[in-house]
Amino acid sequence: MTICVVVGTRPEIVKMAPVIHELKTRKIDFAIIHSGQHYNHELSEIFFEELDLPSPDINLETGGGTQAEQTATALVRLESALQKLSPDLVLVEGDTNTVLAAALAAAKMNISVGHVEAGLRSYDTRMPEEHNRRLTDHLSTHLFAPTPRAASTLNREACWGKVYVTGNTVIDACLLFGPKAERTSSILKEIPFGQFALATTHRAENVDNPDTLSQFCEIFAKCPIPVVYPVHPRTRERYRSSGLESALQHSGNIALIPPLGYFDFMTLLAKCRFVLTDSGGIQEEVTAPNIMKKAFVLRNNTERPEAVEAGYAEVIGTNAVTVLKRLNEFLREKWNPQKPGPFGDGHSARRIVEAVV
């Protein structure tokens, strides 16, 4: 059996790393295709290096462009790459343009598709990711649902593939690489604050909206504790074009830093007081046994309701007045997680590989 693992962005690399290591351990033949959707060192190469992953066998250098351009370029180049590799199975993870392009290319070539992290839904049609994940689920032969809720969604939508409840591989990654991150990262020496909140923003429906960016500026500048803010390159460009970058740079309450490698980010996640984010994956990571933090979700919905129900995530929107009021309330509370994380026990990669082999 030959398996082709397709990745394109930083979260996909992290979440597929445990699967790749499991394939290596079992001596299963595999190849890695990198679409190049994330293409600079801080968002791609450093993750392969830190997570001890083999270099991609093929890099498609898809790059940027509109949603359609990026998907179409990846689709054409993935078809050519799959013709060269001729795998029995293509494994994809998540909901990016790379994921949809790989699933489409494989399905049209009659190659089985395995979707890691299947069954997630936000029901927010403004999100390109929502369309990507739904279409990929309906194209896939193997559907690896992280939770029973996700599996129920797949069954309710009558997806054709076989459904497995596996947990989420991001928990595997947190447990596998957390100790090494703690030993090797020196990022805390660069942070000028003792107590801090960690912020991340990248969702198109947020950062492409100047009004929402303005709300973010106010939230971070007036946050009741200082904010460490690793800024995605695309997000920084949006701040710049909206005339807001200077306000962030000159706020004494914000440490504006470049994108981080996985070990540095994990260290900040473990040491922060709470998280402000519009990311989906971070809502999962905060539930890991070695993290266990509160994430305030700067959106109006989430495709990870399990994290909300378990008390680790709270959807609070993007209005600065509402968000700041809630943050001040939270700091007066004595929050401790009351439930274990809902995304598995750290053995998701083993279940996925066993299912396909």
URWOBEL-V276832 format. One record per backbone hydrogen bond with DSSP energy under -0.5 kcal/mol. CO is the residue of the C=O (numbers start at 1). NH is the residue of the N-H. E is the energy in kcal/mol with one decimal. If there is no record, write none. Layout:
BEGIN
co=CO nh=NH e=E
co=CO nh=NH e=E
END
This chain:
BEGIN
co=1 nh=29 e=-0.6
co=2 nh=88 e=-2.6
co=2 nh=89 e=-1.3
co=3 nh=5 e=-0.6
co=3 nh=31 e=-2.1
co=4 nh=6 e=-0.6
co=4 nh=91 e=-3.0
co=5 nh=7 e=-0.5
co=5 nh=33 e=-2.7
co=7 nh=35 e=-2.7
co=8 nh=38 e=-2.8
co=9 nh=13 e=-2.1
co=10 nh=14 e=-2.1
co=11 nh=15 e=-2.7
co=12 nh=16 e=-2.0
co=13 nh=17 e=-1.2
co=14 nh=18 e=-0.6
co=16 nh=20 e=-2.7
co=17 nh=21 e=-2.4
co=18 nh=22 e=-1.9
co=19 nh=23 e=-2.3
co=20 nh=24 e=-2.2
co=21 nh=25 e=-2.5
co=22 nh=26 e=-2.0
co=23 nh=28 e=-2.5
co=24 nh=27 e=-1.2
co=29 nh=3 e=-2.2
co=31 nh=5 e=-3.1
co=32 nh=57 e=-1.7
co=32 nh=58 e=-1.6
co=33 nh=7 e=-2.6
co=33 nh=35 e=-0.6
co=34 nh=60 e=-2.9
co=35 nh=62 e=-3.2
co=36 nh=63 e=-1.3
co=37 nh=39 e=-0.6
co=40 nh=43 e=-1.2
co=40 nh=44 e=-0.8
co=41 nh=44 e=-0.9
co=41 nh=46 e=-2.0
co=44 nh=47 e=-1.3
co=44 nh=48 e=-1.2
co=45 nh=49 e=-2.1
co=46 nh=50 e=-2.7
co=47 nh=51 e=-2.0
co=48 nh=53 e=-2.5
co=49 nh=52 e=-1.2
co=58 nh=34 e=-2.8
co=58 nh=60 e=-0.5
co=66 nh=70 e=-2.9
co=67 nh=71 e=-2.1
co=68 nh=72 e=-2.8
co=69 nh=73 e=-2.6
co=70 nh=74 e=-2.1
co=71 nh=75 e=-2.4
co=72 nh=76 e=-2.3
co=73 nh=77 e=-2.3
co=74 nh=78 e=-2.7
co=75 nh=79 e=-2.0
co=76 nh=80 e=-1.5
co=77 nh=81 e=-2.1
co=78 nh=82 e=-2.8
co=79 nh=83 e=-1.7
co=80 nh=84 e=-1.5
co=81 nh=85 e=-2.1
co=82 nh=86 e=-2.8
co=88 nh=112 e=-1.0
co=89 nh=4 e=-2.9
co=90 nh=92 e=-0.5
co=90 nh=114 e=-3.1
co=91 nh=6 e=-2.6
co=92 nh=116 e=-3.2
co=96 nh=100 e=-1.9
co=97 nh=101 e=-2.5
co=98 nh=102 e=-2.6
co=99 nh=103 e=-2.3
co=100 nh=104 e=-2.5
co=101 nh=105 e=-2.6
co=102 nh=106 e=-2.6
co=103 nh=107 e=-2.5
co=104 nh=108 e=-2.3
co=105 nh=109 e=-0.9
co=106 nh=109 e=-0.7
co=106 nh=111 e=-2.8
co=107 nh=110 e=-1.4
co=112 nh=90 e=-2.6
co=113 nh=115 e=-0.5
co=113 nh=141 e=-2.2
co=113 nh=142 e=-2.4
co=114 nh=92 e=-2.6
co=114 nh=116 e=-0.7
co=115 nh=118 e=-0.6
co=115 nh=144 e=-2.4
co=116 nh=94 e=-2.2
co=117 nh=120 e=-0.5
co=118 nh=146 e=-0.6
co=123 nh=125 e=-0.7
co=124 nh=127 e=-1.7
co=126 nh=128 e=-0.6
co=127 nh=130 e=-0.9
co=127 nh=131 e=-1.1
co=128 nh=132 e=-2.1
co=129 nh=133 e=-2.6
co=130 nh=134 e=-1.8
co=131 nh=135 e=-2.4
co=132 nh=136 e=-2.3
co=133 nh=137 e=-2.1
co=134 nh=138 e=-1.6
co=135 nh=139 e=-0.8
co=136 nh=139 e=-0.9
co=136 nh=140 e=-1.0
co=137 nh=140 e=-0.6
co=141 nh=162 e=-2.7
co=142 nh=115 e=-2.9
co=142 nh=144 e=-0.6
co=143 nh=145 e=-1.1
co=143 nh=164 e=-2.9
co=144 nh=117 e=-1.7
co=144 nh=118 e=-1.8
co=145 nh=166 e=-2.7
co=145 nh=167 e=-0.9
co=147 nh=151 e=-2.0
co=148 nh=152 e=-2.4
co=149 nh=153 e=-1.9
co=150 nh=154 e=-2.0
co=151 nh=155 e=-2.2
co=152 nh=156 e=-2.6
co=153 nh=157 e=-2.0
co=154 nh=159 e=-2.2
co=155 nh=158 e=-1.1
co=162 nh=143 e=-3.2
co=164 nh=145 e=-2.7
co=164 nh=166 e=-0.7
co=168 nh=171 e=-1.6
co=168 nh=172 e=-0.8
co=169 nh=173 e=-2.3
co=170 nh=174 e=-2.3
co=171 nh=175 e=-2.3
co=172 nh=176 e=-2.7
co=173 nh=177 e=-2.8
co=174 nh=178 e=-1.6
co=177 nh=181 e=-2.3
co=178 nh=182 e=-2.3
co=179 nh=183 e=-1.7
co=180 nh=184 e=-2.2
co=181 nh=185 e=-2.3
co=186 nh=189 e=-1.5
co=187 nh=190 e=-1.7
co=188 nh=191 e=-1.0
co=190 nh=192 e=-0.6
co=196 nh=273 e=-3.3
co=197 nh=228 e=-3.2
co=198 nh=276 e=-3.0
co=199 nh=230 e=-0.7
co=200 nh=278 e=-1.1
co=201 nh=232 e=-0.5
co=203 nh=206 e=-1.3
co=203 nh=207 e=-2.9
co=204 nh=208 e=-1.9
co=206 nh=209 e=-1.6
co=208 nh=210 e=-0.6
co=209 nh=213 e=-2.3
co=210 nh=214 e=-2.1
co=211 nh=215 e=-1.7
co=212 nh=216 e=-2.4
co=213 nh=217 e=-2.3
co=214 nh=218 e=-1.9
co=215 nh=219 e=-2.6
co=216 nh=220 e=-2.9
co=217 nh=221 e=-2.4
co=218 nh=222 e=-2.1
co=219 nh=223 e=-0.6
co=226 nh=197 e=-2.8
co=227 nh=229 e=-0.6
co=227 nh=255 e=-3.0
co=228 nh=199 e=-2.7
co=228 nh=230 e=-0.5
co=229 nh=231 e=-0.6
co=229 nh=257 e=-1.9
co=230 nh=232 e=-0.6
co=232 nh=236 e=-2.6
co=233 nh=237 e=-2.0
co=234 nh=238 e=-1.7
co=235 nh=239 e=-2.2
co=236 nh=240 e=-2.5
co=237 nh=241 e=-2.7
co=238 nh=242 e=-1.5
co=239 nh=244 e=-2.8
co=239 nh=245 e=-1.0
co=240 nh=243 e=-1.4
co=244 nh=248 e=-1.4
co=245 nh=249 e=-2.4
co=246 nh=250 e=-2.1
co=248 nh=251 e=-1.0
co=250 nh=252 e=-0.5
co=251 nh=254 e=-1.3
co=253 nh=227 e=-3.0
co=254 nh=256 e=-0.8
co=255 nh=229 e=-2.9
co=255 nh=257 e=-0.6
co=257 nh=231 e=-2.6
co=261 nh=265 e=-2.3
co=262 nh=266 e=-2.7
co=263 nh=267 e=-1.9
co=264 nh=268 e=-2.1
co=265 nh=269 e=-2.5
co=266 nh=270 e=-2.2
co=267 nh=271 e=-1.5
co=268 nh=272 e=-1.8
co=274 nh=198 e=-2.2
co=275 nh=277 e=-0.5
co=275 nh=296 e=-3.5
co=276 nh=200 e=-2.3
co=277 nh=298 e=-3.0
co=280 nh=283 e=-0.7
co=280 nh=284 e=-0.7
co=281 nh=284 e=-1.0
co=281 nh=285 e=-2.4
co=282 nh=286 e=-2.3
co=284 nh=287 e=-1.6
co=285 nh=288 e=-1.8
co=286 nh=293 e=-1.6
co=288 nh=291 e=-2.3
co=288 nh=292 e=-1.3
co=294 nh=275 e=-2.5
co=294 nh=296 e=-0.5
co=295 nh=297 e=-0.7
co=295 nh=314 e=-2.2
co=296 nh=277 e=-2.3
co=296 nh=298 e=-0.7
co=297 nh=299 e=-2.0
co=297 nh=316 e=-2.3
co=297 nh=317 e=-0.9
co=299 nh=317 e=-2.0
co=304 nh=307 e=-1.2
co=304 nh=308 e=-0.9
co=305 nh=309 e=-2.8
co=306 nh=310 e=-1.8
co=307 nh=312 e=-1.8
co=307 nh=313 e=-1.7
co=308 nh=311 e=-1.3
co=310 nh=339 e=-0.5
co=312 nh=295 e=-3.1
co=314 nh=297 e=-2.9
co=314 nh=316 e=-0.6
co=318 nh=320 e=-0.5
co=319 nh=323 e=-2.7
co=320 nh=324 e=-2.8
co=321 nh=325 e=-1.9
co=322 nh=326 e=-1.9
co=323 nh=327 e=-2.3
co=324 nh=328 e=-2.2
co=325 nh=329 e=-1.8
co=326 nh=330 e=-2.5
co=327 nh=331 e=-2.0
co=328 nh=332 e=-0.7
co=329 nh=332 e=-0.9
co=329 nh=333 e=-0.8
co=330 nh=333 e=-1.1
co=333 nh=335 e=-0.7
co=343 nh=168 e=-3.1
co=347 nh=351 e=-1.6
co=348 nh=352 e=-2.3
co=349 nh=353 e=-2.5
co=350 nh=354 e=-2.4
co=351 nh=355 e=-2.0
co=352 nh=356 e=-1.8
co=353 nh=357 e=-1.9
END
